[in-house]
Amino acid sequence: MLSIKNLSKAYAKSNVYAVSNLSLELRPGEVVGFLGSNGAGKSTTLKCLTGILPFSIGRININGYDIQTQSLQAKTSLGYVPDNHFVYEKLTGIEYLNFMADMYNVPRDLRRQRIEFFAHKFSMMDKLASNIKSYSHGMRQKICVMGSLLHNPKLWVLDEPLTGLDPQSSYRLKQYMKEHAEAGNTVFFSSHVLAVVEQLCDSIAIIDNGHLIVYDRLENIKSKLGQDANLEQIFLKLVDKTYEEGGYYQA
C-alpha cells in the first residue's frame, strides 16, 4: 500500500538531512504508528509521502503509484490529516466537506451518506452550517478528519490526530482507525501518546535524527527487548541505544 525506498530529504541551505535513507513497506489491513522525538523527521516524512514537500533522493509509491511521476493517482489514493488543522476559515463546515468531495470526485449521493455518517460519528451535525472560523481547535481537527475520509482512501495518513479532541471524539477516532484498516486499508499515523500507539497499532516505526531505527510488529520487538516492557520503555531504550552505541536496532 505504501512503499518508501531510500528517502532522503534536506531543507534548503542545510547540509543536514531531516530524513536520511529511510525505507518502509506498509501493508493493507495494518495500523502503523510512527514515533520519534520532536525534530526526529516524522512530519518531514509524512509531508514527502503526501506530496507536500519535494524530494530528490528516493522513491515513494502509494497504491502502486509514484508520488512524483503519478502524483494525481497517488494523491487520490490517500487521505491526509495534518498537524496544523489547516482549513478554509471563510467556508462553513458543509461547504468545506463538499469542496473536499469535489476534489476527490465523490458522487453526490455517496458524499451525502458519508458526510452524514461522519458528522454523526464525531458529533458535528449541528456545526456544519457554521463558519469554520468559529470552530474550536477540536472541531477543526474533526472537520479535517471528516474531509480526509470522504473518498474512502486506501492509505490514511494522520499527523498527531488526537491533539485537541475531547475524550468521546478521541475514542471514536481510534475505533474508526481500526475499522478503516480492517476494511483492507492502511492507517499510518504519528503520535507522542505512546499508550495510544501501543493500544492501536499492529506495527510501529521509530525514527531518530532522520534515521529509521526500527520497523516491526510490536510483539516481535518485545521478544527481542523484553516481553514485560511497555512501549514507552521500549521507545526510550531504542532511542538511547542510538546515542550510546552509535548503531541502529535492526528488526
NUKEDREN-75708 format. One record per residue (C-alpha): residue number from 1; residue in one letter; x, y, z. Coordinates in steps of 0.2 Angstrom, whole numbers, always signed. Layout:
// residues N
+------+------+-------+-------+-------+
: resi : resn :    xx :    yy :    zz :
+------+------+-------+-------+-------+
:  NUM :    A :     X :     Y :     Z :
...
+------+------+-------+-------+-------+
***
This chain:
// residues 251
+------+------+-------+-------+-------+
: resi : resn :    xx :    yy :    zz :
+------+------+-------+-------+-------+
:    1 :    M :    +0 :    +0 :    +0 :
:    2 :    L :   +14 :   +12 :    +4 :
:    3 :    S :   +32 :    +9 :    -1 :
:    4 :    I :   +46 :   +21 :    +3 :
:    5 :    K :   +63 :   +17 :    -4 :
:    6 :    N :   +79 :   +26 :    +2 :
:    7 :    L :   +71 :   +43 :    +5 :
:    8 :    S :   +82 :   +57 :   +10 :
:    9 :    K :   +77 :   +75 :   +12 :
:   10 :    A :   +87 :   +90 :   +17 :
:   11 :    Y :   +80 :  +108 :   +18 :
:   12 :    A :   +87 :  +122 :    +8 :
:   13 :    K :  +103 :  +130 :   +15 :
:   14 :    S :  +106 :  +115 :   +26 :
:   15 :    N :  +119 :  +101 :   +25 :
:   16 :    V :  +110 :   +90 :   +37 :
:   17 :    Y :   +97 :   +78 :   +31 :
:   18 :    A :   +80 :   +79 :   +40 :
:   19 :    V :   +77 :   +61 :   +34 :
:   20 :    S :   +91 :   +50 :   +29 :
:   21 :    N :   +90 :   +34 :   +18 :
:   22 :    L :   +73 :   +29 :   +25 :
:   23 :    S :   +64 :   +14 :   +18 :
:   24 :    L :   +47 :    +7 :   +24 :
:   25 :    E :   +34 :    -5 :   +17 :
:   26 :    L :   +16 :    -4 :   +24 :
:   27 :    R :    +4 :   -17 :   +20 :
:   28 :    P :   -15 :   -17 :   +18 :
:   29 :    G :   -25 :   -20 :   +34 :
:   30 :    E :   -12 :   -13 :   +46 :
:   31 :    V :   -12 :    +2 :   +58 :
:   32 :    V :    +6 :    +8 :   +59 :
:   33 :    G :   +12 :   +20 :   +72 :
:   34 :    F :   +26 :   +32 :   +68 :
:   35 :    L :   +36 :   +38 :   +83 :
:   36 :    G :   +50 :   +50 :   +86 :
:   37 :    S :   +56 :   +64 :   +97 :
:   38 :    N :   +52 :   +82 :   +91 :
:   39 :    G :   +63 :   +86 :   +76 :
:   40 :    A :   +66 :   +67 :   +73 :
:   41 :    G :   +59 :   +68 :   +55 :
:   42 :    K :   +41 :   +62 :   +57 :
:   43 :    S :   +32 :   +77 :   +49 :
:   44 :    T :   +45 :   +78 :   +35 :
:   45 :    T :   +42 :   +60 :   +31 :
:   46 :    L :   +23 :   +62 :   +31 :
:   47 :    K :   +24 :   +78 :   +20 :
:   48 :    C :   +36 :   +70 :    +7 :
:   49 :    L :   +24 :   +55 :    +5 :
:   50 :    T :    +9 :   +66 :    +3 :
:   51 :    G :   +17 :   +76 :   -10 :
:   52 :    I :   +18 :   +92 :    +1 :
:   53 :    L :   +37 :   +93 :    +1 :
:   54 :    P :   +48 :   +89 :   -14 :
:   55 :    F :   +62 :   +77 :   -13 :
:   56 :    S :   +76 :   +72 :   -25 :
:   57 :    I :   +83 :   +56 :   -17 :
:   58 :    G :   +72 :   +40 :   -15 :
:   59 :    R :   +55 :   +34 :   -21 :
:   60 :    I :   +38 :   +34 :   -14 :
:   61 :    N :   +24 :   +23 :   -21 :
:   62 :    I :    +6 :   +24 :   -14 :
:   63 :    N :    -6 :   +10 :   -20 :
:   64 :    G :    +6 :    +7 :   -34 :
:   65 :    Y :    +8 :   +25 :   -40 :
:   66 :    D :   +24 :   +35 :   -39 :
:   67 :    I :   +21 :   +51 :   -29 :
:   68 :    Q :   +32 :   +61 :   -41 :
:   69 :    T :   +28 :   +55 :   -58 :
:   70 :    Q :   +10 :   +49 :   -55 :
:   71 :    S :    +5 :   +62 :   -42 :
:   72 :    L :   -13 :   +63 :   -46 :
:   73 :    Q :   -16 :   +45 :   -45 :
:   74 :    A :    -6 :   +43 :   -29 :
:   75 :    K :   -14 :   +58 :   -20 :
:   76 :    T :   -31 :   +51 :   -25 :
:   77 :    S :   -27 :   +35 :   -15 :
:   78 :    L :   -23 :   +44 :    +1 :
:   79 :    G :   -31 :   +55 :   +14 :
:   80 :    Y :   -21 :   +66 :   +25 :
:   81 :    V :   -24 :   +75 :   +42 :
:   82 :    P :   -11 :   +87 :   +45 :
:   83 :    D :    -5 :   +93 :   +62 :
:   84 :    N :    -9 :  +111 :   +59 :
:   85 :    H :   -28 :  +108 :   +56 :
:   86 :    F :   -27 :  +120 :   +41 :
:   87 :    V :   -44 :  +123 :   +33 :
:   88 :    Y :   -53 :  +137 :   +24 :
:   89 :    E :   -60 :  +148 :   +38 :
:   90 :    K :   -72 :  +158 :   +27 :
:   91 :    L :   -81 :  +142 :   +22 :
:   92 :    T :   -95 :  +133 :   +33 :
:   93 :    G :   -91 :  +115 :   +38 :
:   94 :    I :  -103 :  +108 :   +25 :
:   95 :    E :   -95 :  +119 :   +11 :
:   96 :    Y :   -78 :  +113 :   +16 :
:   97 :    L :   -84 :   +95 :   +15 :
:   98 :    N :   -92 :   +97 :    -2 :
:   99 :    F :   -76 :  +105 :    -8 :
:  100 :    M :   -66 :   +90 :    -2 :
:  101 :    A :   -78 :   +78 :   -10 :
:  102 :    D :   -77 :   +88 :   -26 :
:  103 :    M :   -58 :   +87 :   -26 :
:  104 :    Y :   -59 :   +68 :   -25 :
:  105 :    N :   -74 :   +66 :   -37 :
:  106 :    V :   -85 :   +58 :   -24 :
:  107 :    P :  -103 :   +57 :   -31 :
:  108 :    R :  -117 :   +67 :   -24 :
:  109 :    D :  -127 :   +53 :   -16 :
:  110 :    L :  -112 :   +44 :    -9 :
:  111 :    R :  -105 :   +60 :    -2 :
:  112 :    R :  -121 :   +64 :    +7 :
:  113 :    Q :  -121 :   +47 :   +15 :
:  114 :    R :  -103 :   +49 :   +21 :
:  115 :    I :  -105 :   +66 :   +27 :
:  116 :    E :  -120 :   +61 :   +37 :
:  117 :    F :  -111 :   +46 :   +44 :
:  118 :    F :   -95 :   +55 :   +50 :
:  119 :    A :  -105 :   +70 :   +56 :
:  120 :    H :  -115 :   +59 :   +67 :
:  121 :    K :   -99 :   +49 :   +72 :
:  122 :    F :   -90 :   +65 :   +78 :
:  123 :    S :  -105 :   +75 :   +84 :
:  124 :    M :  -104 :   +88 :   +71 :
:  125 :    M :  -121 :   +88 :   +63 :
:  126 :    D :  -127 :  +104 :   +71 :
:  127 :    K :  -110 :  +113 :   +67 :
:  128 :    L :  -109 :  +110 :   +48 :
:  129 :    A :  -119 :  +126 :   +44 :
:  130 :    S :  -107 :  +137 :   +55 :
:  131 :    N :   -91 :  +145 :   +48 :
:  132 :    I :   -75 :  +136 :   +52 :
:  133 :    K :   -68 :  +152 :   +59 :
:  134 :    S :   -80 :  +150 :   +74 :
:  135 :    Y :   -74 :  +132 :   +77 :
:  136 :    S :   -64 :  +127 :   +92 :
:  137 :    H :   -47 :  +118 :   +90 :
:  138 :    G :   -55 :  +101 :   +92 :
:  139 :    M :   -69 :  +105 :   +80 :
:  140 :    R :   -56 :  +110 :   +66 :
:  141 :    Q :   -47 :   +93 :   +69 :
:  142 :    K :   -64 :   +84 :   +67 :
:  143 :    I :   -68 :   +93 :   +51 :
:  144 :    C :   -51 :   +89 :   +44 :
:  145 :    V :   -53 :   +71 :   +49 :
:  146 :    M :   -70 :   +70 :   +40 :
:  147 :    G :   -64 :   +78 :   +24 :
:  148 :    S :   -49 :   +66 :   +23 :
:  149 :    L :   -61 :   +51 :   +23 :
:  150 :    L :   -75 :   +56 :   +11 :
:  151 :    H :   -66 :   +47 :    -3 :
:  152 :    N :   -63 :   +31 :    +7 :
:  153 :    P :   -44 :   +32 :    +5 :
:  154 :    K :   -33 :   +16 :    +3 :
:  155 :    L :   -20 :   +25 :   +13 :
:  156 :    W :   -25 :   +36 :   +28 :
:  157 :    V :   -11 :   +47 :   +35 :
:  158 :    L :   -13 :   +57 :   +51 :
:  159 :    D :    +0 :   +68 :   +60 :
:  160 :    E :    -4 :   +69 :   +78 :
:  161 :    P :   -23 :   +66 :   +75 :
:  162 :    L :   -29 :   +66 :   +94 :
:  163 :    T :   -22 :   +83 :   +98 :
:  164 :    G :   -37 :   +94 :  +105 :
:  165 :    L :   -50 :   +81 :  +104 :
:  166 :    D :   -62 :   +78 :  +118 :
:  167 :    P :   -62 :   +60 :  +126 :
:  168 :    Q :   -78 :   +55 :  +116 :
:  169 :    S :   -71 :   +60 :   +99 :
:  170 :    S :   -54 :   +53 :  +103 :
:  171 :    Y :   -62 :   +36 :  +107 :
:  172 :    R :   -72 :   +36 :   +91 :
:  173 :    L :   -57 :   +41 :   +80 :
:  174 :    K :   -47 :   +27 :   +87 :
:  175 :    Q :   -61 :   +15 :   +84 :
:  176 :    Y :   -63 :   +21 :   +66 :
:  177 :    M :   -44 :   +20 :   +63 :
:  178 :    K :   -46 :    +1 :   +67 :
:  179 :    E :   -61 :    -1 :   +56 :
:  180 :    H :   -53 :    +8 :   +42 :
:  181 :    A :   -38 :    -4 :   +42 :
:  182 :    E :   -50 :   -20 :   +45 :
:  183 :    A :   -58 :   -15 :   +28 :
:  184 :    G :   -42 :   -18 :   +19 :
:  185 :    N :   -34 :    -1 :   +20 :
:  186 :    T :   -19 :    +6 :   +28 :
:  187 :    V :   -18 :   +18 :   +43 :
:  188 :    F :    -1 :   +27 :   +46 :
:  189 :    F :    -1 :   +40 :   +60 :
:  190 :    S :   +12 :   +49 :   +71 :
:  191 :    S :    +9 :   +52 :   +89 :
:  192 :    H :   +18 :   +56 :  +105 :
:  193 :    V :    +5 :   +47 :  +115 :
:  194 :    L :   +14 :   +30 :  +117 :
:  195 :    A :    +0 :   +22 :  +126 :
:  196 :    V :   -12 :   +25 :  +112 :
:  197 :    V :    +0 :   +19 :   +99 :
:  198 :    E :    +3 :    +3 :  +109 :
:  199 :    Q :   -16 :    +0 :  +110 :
:  200 :    L :   -20 :    +3 :   +92 :
:  201 :    C :    -5 :    -2 :   +81 :
:  202 :    D :    -1 :   -18 :   +73 :
:  203 :    S :   +17 :   -12 :   +69 :
:  204 :    I :   +27 :    +3 :   +74 :
:  205 :    A :   +41 :   +13 :   +66 :
:  206 :    I :   +53 :   +24 :   +76 :
:  207 :    I :   +63 :   +37 :   +68 :
:  208 :    D :   +78 :   +46 :   +77 :
:  209 :    N :   +88 :   +60 :   +70 :
:  210 :    G :   +81 :   +57 :   +52 :
:  211 :    H :   +86 :   +38 :   +53 :
:  212 :    L :   +73 :   +24 :   +54 :
:  213 :    I :   +79 :   +14 :   +69 :
:  214 :    V :   +65 :    +1 :   +70 :
:  215 :    Y :   +50 :    -5 :   +60 :
:  216 :    D :   +42 :   -21 :   +66 :
:  217 :    R :   +27 :   -28 :   +74 :
:  218 :    L :   +26 :   -24 :   +92 :
:  219 :    E :   +26 :   -42 :   +98 :
:  220 :    N :   +42 :   -45 :   +89 :
:  221 :    I :   +51 :   -30 :   +96 :
:  222 :    K :   +46 :   -36 :  +114 :
:  223 :    S :   +53 :   -53 :  +110 :
:  224 :    K :   +70 :   -45 :  +107 :
:  225 :    L :   +70 :   -32 :  +120 :
:  226 :    G :   +59 :   -39 :  +134 :
:  227 :    Q :   +41 :   -46 :  +135 :
:  228 :    D :   +37 :   -36 :  +151 :
:  229 :    A :   +42 :   -19 :  +143 :
:  230 :    N :   +29 :    -7 :  +138 :
:  231 :    L :   +31 :    +4 :  +123 :
:  232 :    E :   +37 :   +19 :  +132 :
:  233 :    Q :   +51 :    +9 :  +140 :
:  234 :    I :   +55 :    +1 :  +123 :
:  235 :    F :   +55 :   +19 :  +114 :
:  236 :    L :   +67 :   +26 :  +127 :
:  237 :    K :   +78 :   +11 :  +126 :
:  238 :    L :   +79 :   +11 :  +107 :
:  239 :    V :   +82 :   +30 :  +106 :
:  240 :    D :   +95 :   +29 :  +119 :
:  241 :    K :  +103 :   +15 :  +110 :
:  242 :    T :  +107 :   +26 :   +95 :
:  243 :    Y :  +117 :   +38 :  +106 :
:  244 :    E :  +125 :   +25 :  +117 :
:  245 :    E :  +131 :   +13 :  +104 :
:  246 :    G :  +131 :   +23 :   +88 :
:  247 :    G :  +121 :    +9 :   +80 :
:  248 :    Y :  +103 :    +6 :   +75 :
:  249 :    Y :   +92 :    -8 :   +80 :
:  250 :    Q :   +88 :   -20 :   +66 :
:  251 :    A :   +71 :   -29 :   +66 :
+------+------+-------+-------+-------+
***
